[in-house]
Amino acid sequence: MTTGNSPPTQTRRPDRAALVIAAFLAALAGLIFWDSSRLAKIASYSGIGPASIPLVIAGGLLFLSAWTVLAALRGDFPVRERQEVAPVVWIVGGLAAQMLLLKPLGFSIATGLLFAATAAAFGKRKLWISIPLGIALCLGVWLIFSGLLQLSLPAGPLEHLFW
């Protein structure tokens, strides 16, 4: 037996993201348990009522939560790459802009801006190209949905020029 020449083993800290996910799963299971306890206890010949399936789902979520905690404490999850914040901000900003502008500017312009923000998140930062391209693509989608399929999407000033 040799001693002293073995490389030191580096232990990883518990995975905090996995612990947050486990806490979310446990909270969701608790909510389902609480909600299903409020359901009426309807007696039937089989003993299965309206609270049975939610209880099974909550039990499964609780099991997954415990499994996630064990895996997080043992360090079973692979090391994740560093999260890039800028692309997430571009996409979330585009979604917020679409929600705010959908009613006043219509589907084509609002969704075209979302298209441009998503393209910028993926590295295409030439907004003078992606904004008009996105608006044109979204106008085509609006024309198909509104004209051919007779579905109602929010119309703005650009859509009123065509329909």
C-alpha positions as CSV (number, residue, x, y, z in Angstrom):
1,M,0.0,0.0,0.0
2,T,1.3,3.4,-1.0
3,T,0.4,6.6,0.8
4,G,1.1,10.3,0.1
5,N,1.2,10.1,-3.7
6,S,-2.5,10.0,-4.5
7,P,-4.0,13.2,-6.0
8,P,-6.3,15.0,-3.7
9,T,-10.0,14.5,-4.5
10,Q,-11.9,17.7,-4.9
11,T,-15.4,17.6,-3.5
12,R,-18.1,19.7,-5.2
13,R,-20.4,21.9,-3.2
14,P,-24.1,21.0,-3.3
15,D,-25.8,22.2,-6.5
16,R,-27.8,25.3,-5.4
17,A,-29.8,25.4,-8.6
18,A,-30.9,21.8,-8.1
19,L,-31.8,22.6,-4.5
20,V,-34.0,25.5,-5.7
21,I,-35.7,23.2,-8.2
22,A,-36.3,20.6,-5.5
23,A,-37.8,23.3,-3.2
24,F,-40.1,24.4,-6.0
25,L,-41.2,20.8,-6.7
26,A,-41.8,20.3,-2.9
27,A,-43.8,23.5,-2.7
28,L,-45.9,22.5,-5.8
29,A,-46.5,19.1,-4.2
30,G,-47.6,20.8,-1.0
31,L,-50.0,23.0,-2.9
32,I,-51.5,20.1,-4.7
33,F,-51.8,18.1,-1.4
34,W,-53.6,21.1,0.2
35,D,-55.9,21.7,-2.8
36,S,-56.8,18.0,-3.1
37,S,-57.6,17.9,0.7
38,R,-60.3,20.5,0.1
39,L,-62.0,18.3,-2.5
40,A,-65.1,16.6,-1.5
41,K,-64.6,13.1,-0.2
42,I,-67.1,11.2,-2.4
43,A,-67.5,7.6,-1.3
44,S,-67.7,5.2,-4.2
45,Y,-67.5,1.5,-4.5
46,S,-63.9,1.6,-5.6
47,G,-62.6,4.2,-3.1
48,I,-61.3,6.4,-5.9
49,G,-62.7,9.9,-5.9
50,P,-61.8,13.3,-7.3
51,A,-58.9,13.7,-4.9
52,S,-57.2,10.5,-5.9
53,I,-55.2,11.5,-9.0
54,P,-54.0,14.8,-7.6
55,L,-52.7,13.0,-4.5
56,V,-50.8,10.6,-6.8
57,I,-49.4,13.5,-8.8
58,A,-48.4,15.3,-5.6
59,G,-46.7,12.2,-4.2
60,G,-44.8,11.8,-7.5
61,L,-43.7,15.5,-7.3
62,L,-42.6,14.9,-3.6
63,F,-40.6,11.8,-4.7
64,L,-38.9,13.8,-7.5
65,S,-38.1,16.6,-5.1
66,A,-36.4,14.2,-2.6
67,W,-34.5,12.6,-5.5
68,T,-33.4,16.0,-6.7
69,V,-32.1,16.9,-3.2
70,L,-30.1,13.7,-3.0
71,A,-28.6,14.2,-6.4
72,A,-27.8,17.8,-5.6
73,L,-26.1,16.9,-2.3
74,R,-24.1,14.0,-3.9
75,G,-23.0,16.3,-6.8
76,D,-24.5,14.0,-9.5
77,F,-25.5,16.9,-11.8
78,P,-22.9,17.9,-14.4
79,V,-21.1,21.2,-14.1
80,R,-23.1,23.7,-16.1
81,E,-21.6,26.3,-18.4
82,R,-21.7,29.9,-17.2
83,Q,-25.1,31.5,-18.1
84,E,-25.0,34.4,-20.6
85,V,-27.3,37.2,-19.3
86,A,-27.4,39.4,-22.4
87,P,-29.3,37.0,-24.7
88,V,-31.9,36.4,-21.9
89,V,-32.3,40.1,-21.5
90,W,-32.8,40.6,-25.2
91,I,-35.5,37.9,-25.4
92,V,-37.3,39.0,-22.2
93,G,-37.2,42.6,-23.4
94,G,-38.6,41.6,-26.8
95,L,-41.4,39.7,-25.1
96,A,-42.2,42.6,-22.8
97,A,-42.2,45.0,-25.8
98,Q,-44.5,42.7,-27.7
99,M,-47.0,42.5,-24.9
100,L,-46.9,46.3,-24.4
101,L,-47.2,47.1,-28.1
102,L,-49.5,44.4,-29.4
103,K,-52.7,46.4,-28.8
104,P,-51.6,49.8,-30.0
105,L,-49.3,48.8,-32.9
106,G,-50.8,45.5,-34.0
107,F,-49.5,42.0,-34.5
108,S,-47.0,42.7,-37.3
109,I,-45.0,45.5,-35.7
110,A,-45.0,44.1,-32.1
111,T,-44.1,40.6,-33.2
112,G,-41.5,41.9,-35.7
113,L,-39.8,43.7,-32.8
114,L,-39.8,40.4,-30.9
115,F,-38.3,38.7,-33.9
116,A,-35.5,41.4,-34.0
117,A,-34.8,41.1,-30.3
118,T,-34.6,37.3,-30.5
119,A,-32.3,37.6,-33.6
120,A,-30.1,40.1,-31.6
121,A,-30.0,37.6,-28.7
122,F,-28.6,35.0,-31.1
123,G,-26.0,37.4,-32.4
124,K,-27.6,39.2,-35.3
125,R,-27.3,42.7,-34.0
126,K,-28.0,44.5,-37.3
127,L,-31.4,45.8,-36.2
128,W,-31.9,47.9,-39.3
129,I,-32.2,44.6,-41.2
130,S,-33.9,42.4,-38.7
131,I,-36.7,44.8,-37.7
132,P,-38.1,45.3,-41.2
133,L,-37.5,41.6,-42.0
134,G,-39.4,40.6,-38.9
135,I,-42.2,43.0,-39.5
136,A,-42.6,41.7,-43.1
137,L,-42.6,38.1,-42.0
138,C,-45.1,38.8,-39.3
139,L,-47.3,40.7,-41.7
140,G,-47.3,37.7,-43.9
141,V,-48.3,35.5,-41.0
142,W,-51.0,38.0,-40.0
143,L,-52.4,38.0,-43.6
144,I,-52.5,34.2,-43.7
145,F,-54.2,33.9,-40.3
146,S,-56.6,36.7,-40.8
147,G,-57.4,36.3,-44.5
148,L,-57.2,32.6,-45.2
149,L,-57.9,31.1,-41.8
150,Q,-60.4,33.8,-40.6
151,L,-58.6,34.0,-37.2
152,S,-58.6,37.3,-35.3
153,L,-55.1,38.7,-34.5
154,P,-54.7,42.2,-33.2
155,A,-54.6,44.6,-36.1
156,G,-52.6,47.9,-36.1
157,P,-52.1,50.6,-38.6
158,L,-49.9,48.4,-40.9
159,E,-52.6,45.7,-41.0
160,H,-55.3,48.2,-41.8
161,L,-53.4,49.2,-44.9
162,F,-53.8,45.6,-46.2
163,W,-57.2,44.6,-44.9
